[in-house]
C-alpha cells in the first residue's frame, strides 16, 4: 500500500502550508475532517496530501483577492493623487488671489493714509486761519471800543463843558 506516500503528519502538513500545528489541529474538526485518518501503529493523526490542494486553492484565491485589492488600491491611490494635485492647484490659485487682494488693500490703505494726512493738514490750516481771524476780530473790536471811548469823551466834554 502507498498509505505513507498519500498521508503526512500534522507537523509536516503545517510546515508545507506555512501554518502552525495548533491551527491545523483546530481545522481538523472543520474543513479537514474528510482528509484525516489515524495511524493505527502510532495513534497519530495523518492528513491526506490532497488537502494541500485545498490550502493551495485557498491560497490562490487569497492571492487573487489580494491582487484585486492591490489593483483597487492603486486605482484609488491614482484617483487621490489626481485629486490632491487638483486641490494643490486650487490652493495655489487661492493663495495668488489672496496675495493680489492684499496688495490692493495695501495700496488702498496708502491712499487713505495720504488722504487722512492731507485732511489733518487742511484742518490745522483751517484752525490757524480761524485763530488769526479771531485775533483780527479782537483787534478790530478793541479799536472800535477805543474810538467809541474817545468819541464819547469828546462829545460829553463838549456838551457838558465847564465854563
LOKOL-619191 format. One record per residue (C-alpha): residue number from 0; x, z, y; residue in three letters. Coordinates in steps of 0.1 Angstrom, whole numbers. Example, Ala and Ser with C-alpha at 12.3 -4.5 7.8 and 13.67 -1.06 7.14 Angstrom:
<atom nr="0" u="123" w="78" v="-45" rest="Ala"/>
<atom nr="1" u="137" w="71" v="-11" rest="Ser"/>
***
This chain:
<atom nr="0" u="0" w="0" v="0" rest="Unk"/>
<atom nr="1" u="10" w="-6" v="36" rest="Unk"/>
<atom nr="2" u="-6" w="25" v="50" rest="Unk"/>
<atom nr="3" u="26" w="37" v="66" rest="Unk"/>
<atom nr="4" u="30" w="4" v="84" rest="Unk"/>
<atom nr="5" u="-5" w="5" v="97" rest="Unk"/>
<atom nr="6" u="-7" w="41" v="108" rest="Unk"/>
<atom nr="7" u="17" w="61" v="131" rest="Unk"/>
<atom nr="8" u="19" w="97" v="140" rest="Unk"/>
<atom nr="9" u="2" w="111" v="172" rest="Unk"/>
<atom nr="10" u="37" w="117" v="188" rest="Unk"/>
<atom nr="11" u="48" w="81" v="182" rest="Unk"/>
<atom nr="12" u="15" w="68" v="194" rest="Unk"/>
<atom nr="13" u="17" w="89" v="226" rest="Unk"/>
<atom nr="14" u="52" w="75" v="233" rest="Unk"/>
<atom nr="15" u="41" w="39" v="228" rest="Unk"/>
<atom nr="16" u="11" w="43" v="252" rest="Unk"/>
<atom nr="17" u="31" w="64" v="277" rest="Unk"/>
<atom nr="18" u="7" w="94" v="275" rest="Unk"/>
<atom nr="19" u="12" w="130" v="264" rest="Unk"/>
<atom nr="20" u="4" w="142" v="229" rest="Unk"/>
<atom nr="21" u="-22" w="165" v="243" rest="Unk"/>
<atom nr="22" u="-40" w="136" v="260" rest="Unk"/>
<atom nr="23" u="-41" w="117" v="227" rest="Unk"/>
<atom nr="24" u="-54" w="147" v="208" rest="Unk"/>
<atom nr="25" u="-81" w="151" v="234" rest="Unk"/>
<atom nr="26" u="-91" w="115" v="229" rest="Unk"/>
<atom nr="27" u="-91" w="117" v="191" rest="Unk"/>
<atom nr="28" u="-127" w="130" v="192" rest="Unk"/>
<atom nr="29" u="-140" w="103" v="216" rest="Unk"/>
<atom nr="30" u="-128" w="67" v="217" rest="Unk"/>
<atom nr="31" u="-100" w="71" v="190" rest="Unk"/>
<atom nr="32" u="-123" w="85" v="163" rest="Unk"/>
<atom nr="33" u="-126" w="53" v="143" rest="Unk"/>
<atom nr="34" u="-87" w="48" v="143" rest="Unk"/>
<atom nr="35" u="-78" w="83" v="130" rest="Unk"/>
<atom nr="36" u="-70" w="93" v="94" rest="Unk"/>
<atom nr="37" u="-54" w="124" v="80" rest="Unk"/>
<atom nr="38" u="-23" w="121" v="59" rest="Unk"/>
<atom nr="39" u="-31" w="139" v="26" rest="Unk"/>
<atom nr="40" u="5" w="149" v="19" rest="Unk"/>
<atom nr="41" u="14" w="164" v="53" rest="Unk"/>
<atom nr="42" u="-21" w="171" v="67" rest="Unk"/>
<atom nr="43" u="-11" w="154" v="99" rest="Unk"/>
<atom nr="44" u="-34" w="131" v="118" rest="Unk"/>
<atom nr="45" u="-23" w="95" v="119" rest="Unk"/>
<atom nr="46" u="-36" w="68" v="142" rest="Unk"/>
<atom nr="47" u="-41" w="31" v="133" rest="Unk"/>
<atom nr="48" u="-18" w="8" v="152" rest="Unk"/>
<atom nr="49" u="-48" w="-13" v="161" rest="Unk"/>
<atom nr="50" u="-57" w="15" v="185" rest="Unk"/>
<atom nr="51" u="-27" w="3" v="206" rest="Unk"/>
<atom nr="52" u="-46" w="-28" v="213" rest="Unk"/>
<atom nr="53" u="-74" w="-6" v="228" rest="Unk"/>
<atom nr="54" u="-49" w="10" v="251" rest="Unk"/>
<atom nr="55" u="-32" w="-23" v="259" rest="Unk"/>
<atom nr="56" u="-65" w="-39" v="267" rest="Unk"/>
<atom nr="57" u="-75" w="-9" v="288" rest="Unk"/>
<atom nr="58" u="-41" w="-10" v="305" rest="Unk"/>
<atom nr="59" u="-45" w="-47" v="312" rest="Unk"/>
<atom nr="60" u="-79" w="-40" v="327" rest="Unk"/>
<atom nr="61" u="-64" w="-13" v="348" rest="Unk"/>
<atom nr="62" u="-36" w="-36" v="359" rest="Unk"/>
<atom nr="63" u="-61" w="-63" v="367" rest="Unk"/>
<atom nr="64" u="-82" w="-38" v="387" rest="Unk"/>
<atom nr="65" u="-50" w="-26" v="405" rest="Unk"/>
<atom nr="66" u="-41" w="-62" v="413" rest="Unk"/>
<atom nr="67" u="-76" w="-68" v="427" rest="Unk"/>
<atom nr="68" u="-73" w="-36" v="448" rest="Unk"/>
<atom nr="69" u="-38" w="-46" v="460" rest="Unk"/>
<atom nr="70" u="-51" w="-81" v="470" rest="Unk"/>
<atom nr="71" u="-81" w="-65" v="487" rest="Unk"/>
<atom nr="72" u="-57" w="-40" v="504" rest="Unk"/>
<atom nr="73" u="-36" w="-69" v="516" rest="Unk"/>
<atom nr="74" u="-67" w="-87" v="530" rest="Unk"/>
<atom nr="75" u="-78" w="-55" v="547" rest="Unk"/>
<atom nr="76" u="-43" w="-50" v="560" rest="Unk"/>
<atom nr="77" u="-42" w="-85" v="573" rest="Unk"/>
<atom nr="78" u="-75" w="-80" v="590" rest="Unk"/>
<atom nr="79" u="-64" w="-48" v="606" rest="Unk"/>
<atom nr="80" u="-31" w="-64" v="617" rest="Unk"/>
<atom nr="81" u="-51" w="-92" v="634" rest="Unk"/>
<atom nr="82" u="-75" w="-67" v="649" rest="Unk"/>
<atom nr="83" u="-46" w="-45" v="660" rest="Unk"/>
<atom nr="84" u="-29" w="-74" v="677" rest="Unk"/>
<atom nr="85" u="-61" w="-83" v="694" rest="Unk"/>
<atom nr="86" u="-65" w="-47" v="707" rest="Unk"/>
<atom nr="87" u="-29" w="-47" v="719" rest="Unk"/>
<atom nr="88" u="-35" w="-79" v="739" rest="Unk"/>
<atom nr="89" u="-67" w="-64" v="753" rest="Unk"/>
<atom nr="90" u="-49" w="-32" v="762" rest="Unk"/>
<atom nr="91" u="-22" w="-52" v="779" rest="Unk"/>
<atom nr="92" u="-48" w="-72" v="799" rest="Unk"/>
<atom nr="93" u="-64" w="-40" v="810" rest="Unk"/>
<atom nr="94" u="-31" w="-24" v="819" rest="Unk"/>
<atom nr="95" u="-23" w="-55" v="840" rest="Unk"/>
<atom nr="96" u="-58" w="-53" v="856" rest="Unk"/>
<atom nr="97" u="-52" w="-16" v="864" rest="Unk"/>
<atom nr="98" u="-18" w="-23" v="880" rest="Unk"/>
<atom nr="99" u="-33" w="-51" v="901" rest="Unk"/>
<atom nr="100" u="-61" w="-28" v="913" rest="Unk"/>
<atom nr="101" u="-36" w="0" v="920" rest="Unk"/>
<atom nr="102" u="-16" w="-25" v="942" rest="Unk"/>
<atom nr="103" u="-48" w="-34" v="960" rest="Unk"/>
<atom nr="104" u="-56" w="3" v="966" rest="Unk"/>
<atom nr="105" u="-21" w="9" v="979" rest="Unk"/>
<atom nr="106" u="-25" w="-20" v="1003" rest="Unk"/>
<atom nr="107" u="-59" w="-7" v="1015" rest="Unk"/>
<atom nr="108" u="-45" w="28" v="1019" rest="Unk"/>
<atom nr="109" u="-17" w="15" v="1040" rest="Unk"/>
<atom nr="110" u="-42" w="-4" v="1062" rest="Unk"/>
<atom nr="111" u="-64" w="27" v="1065" rest="Unk"/>
<atom nr="112" u="-33" w="48" v="1074" rest="Unk"/>
<atom nr="113" u="-24" w="23" v="1101" rest="Unk"/>
<atom nr="114" u="-59" w="24" v="1115" rest="Unk"/>
<atom nr="115" u="-60" w="61" v="1115" rest="Unk"/>
<atom nr="116" u="-27" w="63" v="1133" rest="Unk"/>
<atom nr="117" u="-39" w="38" v="1159" rest="Unk"/>
<atom nr="118" u="-72" w="58" v="1163" rest="Unk"/>
<atom nr="119" u="-52" w="90" v="1168" rest="Unk"/>
<atom nr="120" u="-30" w="73" v="1194" rest="Unk"/>
<atom nr="121" u="-61" w="60" v="1213" rest="Unk"/>
<atom nr="122" u="-77" w="94" v="1211" rest="Unk"/>
<atom nr="123" u="-46" w="110" v="1225" rest="Unk"/>
<atom nr="124" u="-45" w="84" v="1253" rest="Unk"/>
<atom nr="125" u="-82" w="90" v="1260" rest="Unk"/>
<atom nr="126" u="-77" w="127" v="1262" rest="Unk"/>
<atom nr="127" u="-47" w="122" v="1285" rest="Unk"/>
<atom nr="128" u="-69" w="99" v="1307" rest="Unk"/>
<atom nr="129" u="-97" w="125" v="1307" rest="Unk"/>
<atom nr="130" u="-73" w="153" v="1317" rest="Unk"/>
<atom nr="131" u="-59" w="131" v="1345" rest="Unk"/>
<atom nr="132" u="-94" w="123" v="1356" rest="Unk"/>
<atom nr="133" u="-103" w="160" v="1357" rest="Unk"/>
<atom nr="134" u="-72" w="167" v="1378" rest="Unk"/>
<atom nr="135" u="-81" w="139" v="1402" rest="Unk"/>
<atom nr="136" u="-117" w="152" v="1404" rest="Unk"/>
<atom nr="137" u="-105" w="187" v="1411" rest="Unk"/>
<atom nr="138" u="-81" w="174" v="1438" rest="Unk"/>
<atom nr="139" u="-109" w="154" v="1454" rest="Unk"/>
<atom nr="140" u="-133" w="184" v="1453" rest="Unk"/>
<atom nr="141" u="-106" w="206" v="1469" rest="Unk"/>
<atom nr="142" u="-100" w="180" v="1496" rest="Unk"/>
<atom nr="143" u="-138" w="178" v="1503" rest="Unk"/>
<atom nr="144" u="-141" w="216" v="1504" rest="Unk"/>
<atom nr="145" u="-111" w="218" v="1528" rest="Unk"/>
<atom nr="146" u="-127" w="191" v="1550" rest="Unk"/>
<atom nr="147" u="-160" w="208" v="1550" rest="Unk"/>
<atom nr="148" u="-144" w="242" v="1558" rest="Unk"/>
<atom nr="149" u="-125" w="227" v="1588" rest="Unk"/>
<atom nr="150" u="-156" w="208" v="1600" rest="Unk"/>
<atom nr="151" u="-178" w="239" v="1597" rest="Unk"/>
<atom nr="152" u="-153" w="260" v="1617" rest="Unk"/>
<atom nr="153" u="-152" w="233" v="1643" rest="Unk"/>
<atom nr="154" u="-189" w="229" v="1646" rest="Unk"/>
<atom nr="155" u="-196" w="267" v="1647" rest="Unk"/>
<atom nr="156" u="-169" w="272" v="1671" rest="Unk"/>
<atom nr="157" u="-183" w="246" v="1693" rest="Unk"/>
<atom nr="158" u="-218" w="258" v="1691" rest="Unk"/>
<atom nr="159" u="-210" w="294" v="1695" rest="Unk"/>
<atom nr="160" u="-181" w="293" v="1718" rest="Unk"/>
<atom nr="161" u="-174" w="324" v="1737" rest="Unk"/>
<atom nr="162" u="-174" w="316" v="1772" rest="Unk"/>
***
